[in-house]
Amino acid sequence: MKTAIVVFPGSNCDHDAYHVMKHVLGQPAAFVWHKETTLKGFDTVILPGGFAHGDYLRCGAIARFSPIMAAVAEHARHGGTLVGICNGFQVLTEAGLLPGALMRNRDVSFINRDVWIRVERAGTRLTSRCRQGEVLTMPIAHGEGNYTAPPEVLDRLEGEGRVLFRYTAPDGRLDDRFNVNGSEHAIAGIMNEQANVFGLMPHPERNAEALLGNAEGRVLFESLVASGATTAA
């Protein structure tokens, strides 16, 4: 499985994602500059965290028009796996590849801390190694992570089982005190109808090695590898 990590001006988690795929899991990986126009030969595409184009206008609003995004959309249309992490999730919503939007956090502050997320949908390409209901500890670092969508979109996401992760208490209970950014339905990650495009706000690439004190994010990358990242869930 060969992974492309798209690099925008302002990306700052690109090397983290590359390191996990290439050095931790031993998978072929390469950086792709945002001005490139092809993703030929890649099975998986990761849009990493950071502040693409300085997050001017809105988070992901300028990155959505980068030349590479036409190839990103084409990759998704043909069933290739596409993962947006934090800023990458914001880019995916701006590009219309995932529904909804990421708004300012409820308390209008940048949040940088560990959170607990419950796996709502196991068995996808991104969660094939996870257990349904499993609670993972992962870091977040964002000012605009408040997932928002119209009621009918939220109903569709819930009804079609497209909510991947939800912010919870450490024991997996839904508790608004632990929905740190105020996301609708405590949503921390979703996927598209075809189950090949994934977006999440937490940073699994930042806790994928025991050396860091918490390697619980590694399971998501192992899931991508185990699923081959090209076969629909």
Wavefront OBJ file of the C-alpha trace (Angstrom):
o trace
v 0.000 0.000 0.000
v 1.507 3.331 -1.076
v 0.411 6.488 0.709
v 0.522 10.093 -0.471
v 0.760 12.809 2.159
v -0.392 16.066 0.575
v 1.590 19.094 1.721
v 0.013 22.551 1.692
v 1.791 25.746 2.717
v 1.189 25.694 6.469
v 0.844 21.927 6.912
v 2.610 20.911 10.122
v 1.603 17.294 10.694
v 2.739 16.021 7.303
v 6.017 14.629 8.651
v 4.183 12.943 11.535
v 1.868 11.105 9.128
v 4.787 10.197 6.856
v 6.807 8.894 9.817
v 3.997 6.630 11.003
v 3.358 5.122 7.584
v 6.989 4.876 6.453
v 9.033 4.256 9.595
v 6.570 2.859 12.151
v 4.555 0.605 9.836
v 7.115 0.159 7.056
v 4.784 1.158 4.222
v 5.781 3.109 1.086
v 4.903 6.780 1.499
v 5.728 10.048 -0.236
v 5.038 13.750 0.133
v 2.992 15.386 -2.646
v 3.202 19.180 -2.928
v -0.153 20.923 -3.294
v 0.763 22.283 -6.733
v 1.084 18.792 -8.207
v -1.788 17.564 -10.376
v -1.644 13.769 -10.142
v -1.850 11.062 -7.503
v -1.167 8.207 -9.885
v 0.228 5.115 -8.191
v -1.077 5.902 -4.703
v -3.581 3.726 -2.878
v -4.183 6.035 0.077
v -4.135 9.826 0.337
v -3.770 11.682 3.631
v -4.554 15.372 4.027
v -2.632 16.193 7.212
v -3.190 18.616 10.041
v -1.849 22.135 10.203
v -2.922 25.533 8.968
v -3.130 25.265 5.180
v -2.518 28.690 3.638
v -2.594 30.126 7.144
v -6.292 29.235 7.479
v -7.112 32.585 5.920
v -10.791 33.184 5.050
v -11.823 29.906 6.718
v -9.959 26.759 7.641
v -9.361 24.839 4.412
v -11.096 27.435 2.237
v -8.006 28.293 0.168
v -6.528 24.781 0.178
v -9.739 23.584 -1.435
v -8.581 25.377 -4.621
v -5.028 23.974 -4.671
v -4.197 22.205 -7.977
v -3.844 18.808 -6.268
v -7.456 18.871 -5.080
v -8.804 17.890 -8.500
v -6.714 14.722 -8.290
v -7.802 14.208 -4.664
v -11.453 14.333 -5.714
v -10.778 12.001 -8.642
v -8.994 9.561 -6.334
v -12.054 9.500 -4.088
v -14.482 9.121 -6.999
v -12.607 6.026 -8.149
v -12.837 4.431 -4.713
v -9.382 5.277 -3.418
v -8.990 5.793 0.307
v -8.826 9.404 1.463
v -8.220 10.480 5.062
v -8.379 14.063 6.338
v -6.947 14.687 9.803
v -7.847 17.945 11.614
v -7.066 20.620 9.003
v -7.397 17.867 6.409
v -10.942 17.209 7.636
v -11.659 20.932 7.262
v -10.328 20.838 3.694
v -12.545 17.854 2.864
v -15.685 19.660 4.040
v -14.729 22.823 2.147
v -14.197 20.719 -0.993
v -17.585 19.044 -0.600
v -16.031 15.605 -0.221
v -17.590 15.301 3.225
v -20.757 17.036 4.461
v -20.996 19.699 7.142
v -18.453 22.241 8.373
v -15.953 22.724 11.191
v -16.729 25.915 13.089
v -15.078 27.815 15.947
v -14.886 25.838 19.162
v -17.762 26.414 21.545
v -15.596 28.356 23.994
v -13.910 30.306 21.155
v -10.437 29.149 22.189
v -7.723 26.921 20.769
v -7.783 23.531 22.505
v -4.652 21.405 22.785
v -5.180 18.334 24.976
v -5.973 14.636 25.041
v -9.588 13.613 24.520
v -11.500 10.332 24.538
v -13.262 9.174 21.409
v -15.585 6.195 21.110
v -15.500 4.047 17.979
v -19.022 4.216 16.592
v -18.359 2.241 13.416
v -15.847 -0.601 13.419
v -14.962 -2.556 10.283
v -14.298 0.352 7.923
v -10.966 0.857 6.184
v -9.991 3.269 8.953
v -11.370 1.189 11.834
v -10.920 -2.412 10.675
v -8.671 -3.149 13.674
v -10.938 -1.370 16.161
v -13.708 -2.805 18.318
v -17.200 -1.372 18.264
v -17.578 0.898 21.286
v -13.842 0.959 22.001
v -12.638 4.191 23.621
v -9.361 5.638 22.347
v -7.324 8.410 23.913
v -6.006 10.854 21.314
v -4.708 14.420 21.233
v -6.507 17.312 19.606
v -5.095 20.711 18.659
v -7.591 23.011 16.981
v -9.532 26.230 17.243
v -12.199 25.225 14.719
v -13.254 21.676 15.457
v -16.922 22.213 16.228
v -18.623 19.894 13.719
v -21.849 21.438 12.436
v -24.377 20.314 9.821
v -28.074 20.830 9.068
v -30.443 18.535 11.010
v -31.264 16.484 7.920
v -27.554 15.852 7.268
v -26.993 14.823 10.880
v -29.972 12.481 10.678
v -28.584 10.928 7.506
v -25.116 10.472 9.014
v -26.618 8.787 12.049
v -29.119 6.699 10.104
v -26.521 5.459 7.606
v -23.938 4.642 10.273
v -21.474 7.210 8.961
v -20.437 8.649 12.313
v -17.034 7.076 12.978
v -16.041 8.602 16.305
v -17.743 10.507 19.104
v -16.293 12.527 21.987
v -17.096 10.810 25.278
v -16.061 10.529 28.901
v -13.108 8.174 29.556
v -15.523 5.322 30.259
v -17.352 5.835 26.948
v -20.379 7.666 28.322
v -21.798 10.569 26.355
v -21.242 13.615 28.551
v -21.335 17.158 27.223
v -18.458 18.133 29.521
v -16.186 15.956 27.385
v -17.505 17.278 24.066
v -14.714 19.810 24.281
v -15.415 21.790 21.096
v -19.220 21.605 21.154
v -19.644 19.419 18.060
v -23.180 18.466 17.062
v -23.973 14.966 18.365
v -20.440 14.996 19.874
v -19.112 14.001 16.448
v -15.333 13.609 16.184
v -15.165 11.849 12.808
v -17.337 10.857 9.855
v -17.136 9.131 6.467
v -18.808 9.477 3.084
v -21.575 7.273 1.658
v -19.104 5.050 -0.204
v -17.050 4.487 2.971
v -13.756 5.502 1.372
v -13.420 9.151 2.497
v -12.804 9.753 6.200
v -12.446 12.891 8.277
v -11.543 13.212 11.950
v -10.381 16.036 14.189
v -8.156 14.086 16.666
v -4.541 13.395 15.676
v -3.776 9.638 15.585
v -0.395 10.348 13.976
v 0.708 12.101 17.161
v 0.258 9.068 19.401
v 1.207 6.065 17.294
v 4.342 5.008 19.217
v 4.762 3.740 22.791
v 7.746 6.066 23.147
v 5.268 8.962 23.211
v 3.455 7.481 26.202
v 0.328 6.540 24.270
v 0.210 4.548 21.040
v -3.564 4.275 20.692
v -3.634 6.226 17.441
v -1.596 3.536 15.733
v -4.623 1.261 15.382
v -6.132 3.559 12.745
v -3.042 3.374 10.562
v -2.811 -0.371 11.116
v -6.441 -0.569 10.007
v -5.602 1.170 6.743
v -2.780 -1.262 6.086
v -4.822 -4.318 7.084
v -7.699 -3.340 4.819
v -5.369 -2.737 1.891
v -6.926 0.733 1.811
v -8.568 0.143 -1.549
v -11.336 -2.374 -0.843
v -14.674 -0.833 0.130
v -15.804 -1.478 3.693
l 1 2 3 4 5 6 7 8 9 10 11 12 13 14 15 16 17 18 19 20 21 22 23 24 25 26 27 28 29 30 31 32 33 34 35 36 37 38 39 40 41 42 43 44 45 46 47 48 49 50 51 52 53 54 55 56 57 58 59 60 61 62 63 64 65 66 67 68 69 70 71 72 73 74 75 76 77 78 79 80 81 82 83 84 85 86 87 88 89 90 91 92 93 94 95 96 97 98 99 100 101 102 103 104 105 106 107 108 109 110 111 112 113 114 115 116 117 118 119 120 121 122 123 124 125 126 127 128 129 130 131 132 133 134 135 136 137 138 139 140 141 142 143 144 145 146 147 148 149 150 151 152 153 154 155 156 157 158 159 160 161 162 163 164 165 166 167 168 169 170 171 172 173 174 175 176 177 178 179 180 181 182 183 184 185 186 187 188 189 190 191 192 193 194 195 196 197 198 199 200 201 202 203 204 205 206 207 208 209 210 211 212 213 214 215 216 217 218 219 220 221 222 223 224 225 226 227 228 229 230 231 232 233
